[in-house]
Amino acid sequence: MSEIQGLGGVQGPRGPEGRRGARVPPASGGKTRPADSVEISNAAQHIAKVRDSAPVRSERVEAIRKLIQEGRYLTDEKVSKAVDRLVDEET
């Protein structure tokens, strides 16, 4: 009489066959459902555009880094030219 019974309503672990994914009912009238779609954000499009642009010239980048470290790169003329290019790209 002192036998312990299992808890009611609790089930043990299930294998993959016991799992059920979300089921989507078929469209009314037996028609096929539209395909999935993806929208690319403006930021992602901009990144893709940059990646597809001209390759980076490593030697030029290193030369500019050296000038920046020496404090000889940033001039008013270069800043103005860079700002103009940025404005032109965005318009």
Backbone as CSV, one residue per row, in Angstrom:
resi,resn,N_x,N_y,N_z,CA_x,CA_y,CA_z,C_x,C_y,C_z
1,MET,0.797,-1.194,0.000,0.000,0.000,0.000,0.847,1.268,0.000
2,SER,2.103,1.191,0.282,2.960,2.365,0.277,3.670,2.525,-1.064
3,GLU,3.045,2.087,-2.135,3.600,2.211,-3.471,3.399,3.635,-3.996
4,ILE,4.444,4.233,-4.561,4.343,5.600,-5.094,3.936,5.514,-6.557
5,GLN,2.895,6.197,-6.882,2.392,6.233,-8.253,3.078,7.366,-9.017
6,GLY,3.196,7.244,-10.324,3.768,8.303,-11.148,2.876,9.537,-11.156
7,LEU,3.464,10.670,-11.442,2.698,11.910,-11.507,1.779,11.873,-12.718
8,GLY,0.566,12.286,-12.551,-0.388,12.289,-13.648,-0.146,13.435,-14.613
9,GLY,-0.284,13.174,-15.890,-0.185,14.230,-16.895,1.229,14.588,-17.297
10,VAL,2.254,14.003,-16.693,3.632,14.331,-17.051,4.146,13.241,-17.977
11,GLN,4.671,13.644,-19.112,5.175,12.678,-20.083,6.688,12.730,-20.114
12,GLY,7.276,11.643,-20.463,8.726,11.578,-20.585,9.193,12.274,-21.847
13,PRO,10.503,12.275,-22.090,11.037,12.930,-23.291,10.546,12.233,-24.552
14,ARG,10.418,13.000,-25.600,9.968,12.478,-26.887,11.108,12.542,-27.893
15,GLY,11.084,11.647,-28.821,12.040,11.661,-29.914,11.581,12.633,-30.984
16,PRO,12.330,12.749,-32.060,11.962,13.695,-33.119,10.583,13.429,-33.711
17,GLU,10.150,12.165,-33.704,8.843,11.880,-34.276,7.720,12.463,-33.434
18,GLY,7.990,12.761,-32.176,6.964,13.318,-31.302,6.857,14.828,-31.382
19,ARG,7.816,15.453,-32.026,7.813,16.920,-32.113,6.933,17.351,-33.262
20,ARG,6.297,18.439,-33.065,5.449,18.974,-34.128,5.819,20.423,-34.378
21,GLY,6.125,20.733,-35.606,6.419,22.111,-35.968,5.131,22.866,-36.209
22,ALA,5.261,24.143,-36.373,4.086,24.965,-36.661,3.543,24.564,-38.022
23,ARG,2.287,24.326,-38.070,1.657,23.935,-39.334,0.843,25.105,-39.862
24,VAL,1.044,25.382,-41.118,0.326,26.473,-41.760,-0.767,25.859,-42.620
25,PRO,-1.999,26.261,-42.398,-3.072,25.695,-43.211,-2.926,26.128,-44.661
26,PRO,-3.317,25.272,-45.591,-3.213,25.651,-47.006,-4.127,26.827,-47.312
27,ALA,-3.756,27.558,-48.326,-4.558,28.713,-48.731,-5.932,28.234,-49.169
28,SER,-6.919,29.061,-48.965,-8.284,28.681,-49.326,-8.394,28.462,-50.831
29,GLY,-9.246,27.539,-51.207,-9.455,27.271,-52.625,-8.376,26.398,-53.236
30,GLY,-7.461,25.849,-52.422,-6.431,24.966,-52.937,-5.359,25.670,-53.749
31,LYS,-5.304,26.972,-53.707,-4.304,27.718,-54.467,-2.951,27.595,-53.775
32,THR,-1.904,27.713,-54.550,-0.570,27.666,-53.965,-0.287,28.970,-53.241
33,ARG,0.509,28.861,-52.214,0.848,30.039,-51.420,1.965,30.818,-52.098
34,PRO,2.020,32.122,-51.893,3.099,32.916,-52.492,4.448,32.531,-51.886
35,ALA,5.492,32.700,-52.649,6.841,32.389,-52.188,7.295,33.403,-51.151
36,ASP,8.262,32.991,-50.336,8.843,33.907,-49.364,9.577,35.021,-50.098
37,SER,9.716,36.152,-49.426,10.454,37.256,-50.026,11.380,37.865,-48.991
38,VAL,12.403,38.538,-49.466,13.394,39.180,-48.612,13.552,40.610,-49.077
39,GLU,13.608,41.531,-48.126,13.862,42.931,-48.455,15.216,43.317,-47.873
40,ILE,16.044,43.951,-48.686,17.372,44.368,-48.266,17.307,45.827,-47.834
41,SER,17.824,46.108,-46.640,17.785,47.475,-46.124,18.711,48.381,-46.935
42,ASN,18.510,49.679,-46.796,19.371,50.644,-47.487,20.817,50.491,-47.042
43,ALA,21.019,50.233,-45.742,22.383,50.075,-45.225,23.058,48.865,-45.870
44,ALA,22.336,47.758,-45.988,22.904,46.559,-46.604,23.210,46.800,-48.078
45,GLN,22.351,47.534,-48.760,22.598,47.851,-50.165,23.846,48.715,-50.303
46,HIS,24.025,49.655,-49.375,25.205,50.525,-49.409,26.476,49.707,-49.169
47,ILE,26.421,48.783,-48.212,27.581,47.937,-47.925,27.929,47.090,-49.145
48,ALA,26.927,46.534,-49.794,27.167,45.728,-50.994,27.799,46.577,-52.095
49,LYS,27.346,47.808,-52.214,27.891,48.711,-53.234,29.365,49.000,-52.952
50,VAL,29.690,49.219,-51.680,31.078,49.500,-51.301,31.953,48.280,-51.578
51,ARG,31.454,47.097,-51.257,32.226,45.867,-51.494,32.498,45.654,-52.976
52,ASP,31.569,46.061,-53.819,31.723,45.875,-55.256,32.556,46.971,-55.910
53,SER,32.933,47.982,-55.140,33.695,49.093,-55.709,35.154,48.678,-55.919
54,ALA,35.961,49.621,-56.319,37.365,49.366,-56.631,38.089,48.724,-55.446
55,PRO,39.039,47.849,-55.726,39.783,47.196,-54.650,40.635,48.194,-53.870
56,VAL,40.940,47.847,-52.631,41.739,48.712,-51.763,43.201,48.611,-52.181
57,ARG,43.841,49.757,-52.278,45.267,49.786,-52.607,46.043,49.852,-51.296
58,SER,46.535,48.710,-50.849,47.180,48.587,-49.542,48.350,49.548,-49.367
59,GLU,49.161,49.704,-50.403,50.329,50.585,-50.270,49.902,52.036,-50.067
60,ARG,48.824,52.435,-50.714,48.310,53.808,-50.557,47.757,54.004,-49.150
61,VAL,47.035,53.001,-48.651,46.477,53.078,-47.296,47.602,53.198,-46.273
62,GLU,48.648,52.409,-46.425,49.776,52.466,-45.484,50.477,53.827,-45.533
63,ALA,50.639,54.388,-46.716,51.277,55.703,-46.844,50.445,56.773,-46.139
64,ILE,49.143,56.712,-46.297,48.264,57.695,-45.647,48.279,57.505,-44.138
65,ARG,48.275,56.244,-43.675,48.358,55.991,-42.224,49.616,56.618,-41.632
66,LYS,50.721,56.473,-42.340,51.988,57.035,-41.858,51.895,58.562,-41.772
67,LEU,51.323,59.190,-42.795,51.164,60.648,-42.780,50.262,61.091,-41.628
68,ILE,49.199,60.332,-41.369,48.293,60.674,-40.264,49.031,60.580,-38.940
69,GLN,49.800,59.499,-38.739,50.552,59.332,-37.494,51.558,60.457,-37.287
70,GLU,52.111,60.944,-38.371,53.085,62.037,-38.290,52.411,63.400,-38.187
71,GLY,51.092,63.422,-38.302,50.364,64.685,-38.208,50.461,65.540,-39.456
72,ARG,50.795,64.942,-40.594,50.983,65.703,-41.826,49.900,65.466,-42.866
73,TYR,48.894,64.673,-42.549,47.912,64.326,-43.572,46.715,65.263,-43.619
74,LEU,46.159,65.587,-42.484,44.903,66.333,-42.424,45.131,67.821,-42.706
75,THR,44.694,68.261,-43.871,44.774,69.676,-44.231,43.365,70.160,-44.548
76,ASP,43.169,71.470,-44.497,41.851,72.030,-44.806,41.404,71.648,-46.219
77,GLU,42.329,71.643,-47.143,42.000,71.301,-48.529,41.506,69.851,-48.639
78,LYS,42.179,68.940,-47.961,41.783,67.532,-48.011,40.444,67.301,-47.328
79,VAL,40.211,67.980,-46.214,38.934,67.845,-45.511,37.804,68.348,-46.400
80,SER,38.009,69.493,-47.028,36.996,70.066,-47.907,36.696,69.126,-49.076
81,LYS,37.741,68.568,-49.670,37.566,67.651,-50.796,36.812,66.390,-50.354
82,ALA,37.146,65.866,-49.183,36.477,64.663,-48.674,34.998,64.925,-48.410
83,VAL,34.696,66.077,-47.826,33.298,66.428,-47.555,32.529,66.563,-48.865
84,ASP,33.130,67.207,-49.841,32.478,67.352,-51.148,32.179,65.990,-51.780
85,ARG,33.123,65.063,-51.679,32.915,63.723,-52.245,31.783,62.994,-51.528
86,LEU,31.744,63.107,-50.203,30.669,62.465,-49.442,29.306,63.013,-49.834
87,VAL,29.228,64.330,-49.977,27.963,64.957,-50.357,27.557,64.500,-51.755
88,ASP,28.520,64.431,-52.675,28.224,63.986,-54.038,27.729,62.541,-54.067
89,GLU,28.311,61.663,-53.230,27.898,60.253,-53.184,26.476,60.106,-52.677
90,GLU,26.082,60.924,-51.734,24.770,60.800,-51.108,23.664,61.462,-51.915
91,THR,24.026,62.272,-52.905,22.988,62.928,-53.715,22.903,62.332,-55.084
